[in-house]
Protein backbone atom coordinates (compact mmCIF):
# COMPACT_ATOMS: atom_id res chain seq x y z
CA UNK A 1 0.00 0.00 0.00
CA UNK A 2 1.40 3.41 -0.89
CA UNK A 3 2.16 6.07 1.70
CA UNK A 4 -0.65 8.26 0.34
CA UNK A 5 -3.24 5.48 0.71
CA UNK A 6 -2.02 4.72 4.24
CA UNK A 7 -2.24 8.40 5.21
CA UNK A 8 -5.70 8.77 3.67
CA UNK A 9 -6.92 5.64 5.45
CA UNK A 10 -5.50 6.85 8.77
CA UNK A 11 -7.07 10.30 8.43
CA UNK A 12 -10.42 8.87 7.34
CA UNK A 13 -10.39 6.41 10.23
CA UNK A 14 -9.54 9.14 12.72
CA UNK A 15 -12.32 11.37 11.43
CA UNK A 16 -14.75 8.46 11.63
CA UNK A 17 -13.81 7.81 15.27
CA UNK A 18 -14.05 11.49 16.16
CA UNK A 19 -17.46 11.65 14.50
CA UNK A 20 -18.64 8.60 16.44
CA UNK A 21 -17.50 10.12 19.73
CA UNK A 22 -18.91 13.59 19.06
CA UNK A 23 -22.23 12.53 17.56
CA UNK A 24 -23.89 11.00 20.61
CA UNK A 25 -22.69 13.72 22.98
CA UNK A 26 -24.14 16.43 20.81
CA UNK A 27 -27.48 14.64 20.47
CA UNK A 28 -27.80 13.65 24.13
CA UNK A 29 -29.31 16.91 25.41
CA UNK A 30 -32.64 17.43 23.71
CA UNK A 31 -34.28 19.45 26.49
CA UNK A 32 -34.91 23.14 26.26
CA UNK A 33 -34.25 24.67 29.65
CA UNK A 34 -36.15 27.82 30.59
CA UNK A 35 -38.60 27.73 27.68
CA UNK A 36 -41.68 27.99 29.92
CA UNK A 37 -42.78 24.42 29.15
CA UNK A 38 -42.77 21.37 31.43
CA UNK A 39 -44.25 17.88 31.69
CA UNK A 40 -46.45 16.45 34.45
CA UNK A 41 -46.24 12.76 35.27
CA UNK A 42 -48.26 10.44 37.46
CA UNK A 43 -46.03 7.52 38.28
CA UNK A 44 -44.56 6.43 34.93
CA UNK A 45 -47.31 8.03 32.82
CA UNK A 46 -46.97 11.50 31.32
CA UNK A 47 -50.36 13.21 31.60
CA UNK A 48 -49.27 16.63 30.32
CA UNK A 49 -46.42 17.10 27.86
CA UNK A 50 -44.80 20.37 26.79
CA UNK A 51 -47.37 22.56 28.56
CA UNK A 52 -47.03 26.04 29.97
CA UNK A 53 -45.77 26.13 33.56
CA UNK A 54 -48.98 27.86 34.71
CA UNK A 55 -51.17 25.12 33.22
CA UNK A 56 -48.99 22.39 34.72
CA UNK A 57 -49.10 24.12 38.11
CA UNK A 58 -52.88 24.47 38.00
CA UNK A 59 -53.48 20.82 37.11
CA UNK A 60 -50.90 19.55 39.58
CA UNK A 61 -52.27 21.70 42.40
CA UNK A 62 -55.80 20.40 41.73
CA UNK A 63 -54.66 16.76 41.68
CA UNK A 64 -52.61 17.15 44.86
CA UNK A 65 -55.09 19.42 46.66
CA UNK A 66 -52.49 22.08 47.42
CA UNK A 67 -52.19 25.84 46.86
CA UNK A 68 -51.37 26.96 43.33
CA UNK A 69 -48.68 29.54 44.22
CA UNK A 70 -46.00 27.23 45.57
CA UNK A 71 -46.58 24.71 42.76
CA UNK A 72 -46.18 27.48 40.15
CA UNK A 73 -42.88 28.53 41.73
CA UNK A 74 -41.80 24.90 41.78
CA UNK A 75 -42.72 24.53 38.10
CA UNK A 76 -40.66 27.58 37.16
CA UNK A 77 -37.69 26.19 39.12
CA UNK A 78 -37.99 22.87 37.27
CA UNK A 79 -38.09 24.70 33.95
CA UNK A 80 -35.04 26.79 34.86
CA UNK A 81 -32.89 23.97 36.23
CA UNK A 82 -34.18 20.81 34.54
CA UNK A 83 -34.42 19.08 37.93
CA UNK A 84 -37.45 16.81 38.41
CA UNK A 85 -39.63 17.67 41.38
CA UNK A 86 -42.29 15.53 43.07
CA UNK A 87 -45.26 17.61 44.23
CA UNK A 88 -47.19 14.88 46.06
CA UNK A 89 -47.81 11.14 46.19
CA UNK A 90 -50.97 9.53 44.82
CA UNK A 91 -52.21 5.93 44.77
CA UNK A 92 -50.91 5.71 41.18
CA UNK A 93 -47.46 7.02 42.11
CA UNK A 94 -45.66 10.33 42.54
CA UNK A 95 -47.12 13.41 40.85
CA UNK A 96 -44.04 15.11 39.40
CA UNK A 97 -43.10 18.09 37.27
CA UNK A 98 -40.23 17.47 34.86
CA UNK A 99 -38.41 19.41 32.18
CA UNK A 100 -39.82 18.94 28.68
C-alpha positions as CSV (number, residue, x, y, z in Angstrom):
1,X,0.0,0.0,0.0
2,X,1.4,3.4,-0.9
3,X,2.2,6.1,1.7
4,X,-0.7,8.3,0.3
5,X,-3.2,5.5,0.7
6,X,-2.0,4.7,4.2
7,X,-2.2,8.4,5.2
8,X,-5.7,8.8,3.7
9,X,-6.9,5.6,5.4
10,X,-5.5,6.8,8.8
11,X,-7.1,10.3,8.4
12,X,-10.4,8.9,7.3
13,X,-10.4,6.4,10.2
14,X,-9.5,9.1,12.7
15,X,-12.3,11.4,11.4
16,X,-14.7,8.5,11.6
17,X,-13.8,7.8,15.3
18,X,-14.1,11.5,16.2
19,X,-17.5,11.6,14.5
20,X,-18.6,8.6,16.4
21,X,-17.5,10.1,19.7
22,X,-18.9,13.6,19.1
23,X,-22.2,12.5,17.6
24,X,-23.9,11.0,20.6
25,X,-22.7,13.7,23.0
26,X,-24.1,16.4,20.8
27,X,-27.5,14.6,20.5
28,X,-27.8,13.6,24.1
29,X,-29.3,16.9,25.4
30,X,-32.6,17.4,23.7
31,X,-34.3,19.5,26.5
32,X,-34.9,23.1,26.3
33,X,-34.3,24.7,29.6
34,X,-36.2,27.8,30.6
35,X,-38.6,27.7,27.7
36,X,-41.7,28.0,29.9
37,X,-42.8,24.4,29.2
38,X,-42.8,21.4,31.4
39,X,-44.3,17.9,31.7
40,X,-46.4,16.4,34.4
41,X,-46.2,12.8,35.3
42,X,-48.3,10.4,37.5
43,X,-46.0,7.5,38.3
44,X,-44.6,6.4,34.9
45,X,-47.3,8.0,32.8
46,X,-47.0,11.5,31.3
47,X,-50.4,13.2,31.6
48,X,-49.3,16.6,30.3
49,X,-46.4,17.1,27.9
50,X,-44.8,20.4,26.8
51,X,-47.4,22.6,28.6
52,X,-47.0,26.0,30.0
53,X,-45.8,26.1,33.6
54,X,-49.0,27.9,34.7
55,X,-51.2,25.1,33.2
56,X,-49.0,22.4,34.7
57,X,-49.1,24.1,38.1
58,X,-52.9,24.5,38.0
59,X,-53.5,20.8,37.1
60,X,-50.9,19.6,39.6
61,X,-52.3,21.7,42.4
62,X,-55.8,20.4,41.7
63,X,-54.7,16.8,41.7
64,X,-52.6,17.2,44.9
65,X,-55.1,19.4,46.7
66,X,-52.5,22.1,47.4
67,X,-52.2,25.8,46.9
68,X,-51.4,27.0,43.3
69,X,-48.7,29.5,44.2
70,X,-46.0,27.2,45.6
71,X,-46.6,24.7,42.8
72,X,-46.2,27.5,40.2
73,X,-42.9,28.5,41.7
74,X,-41.8,24.9,41.8
75,X,-42.7,24.5,38.1
76,X,-40.7,27.6,37.2
77,X,-37.7,26.2,39.1
78,X,-38.0,22.9,37.3
79,X,-38.1,24.7,34.0
80,X,-35.0,26.8,34.9
81,X,-32.9,24.0,36.2
82,X,-34.2,20.8,34.5
83,X,-34.4,19.1,37.9
84,X,-37.5,16.8,38.4
85,X,-39.6,17.7,41.4
86,X,-42.3,15.5,43.1
87,X,-45.3,17.6,44.2
88,X,-47.2,14.9,46.1
89,X,-47.8,11.1,46.2
90,X,-51.0,9.5,44.8
91,X,-52.2,5.9,44.8
92,X,-50.9,5.7,41.2
93,X,-47.5,7.0,42.1
94,X,-45.7,10.3,42.5
95,X,-47.1,13.4,40.9
96,X,-44.0,15.1,39.4
97,X,-43.1,18.1,37.3
98,X,-40.2,17.5,34.9
99,X,-38.4,19.4,32.2
100,X,-39.8,18.9,28.7
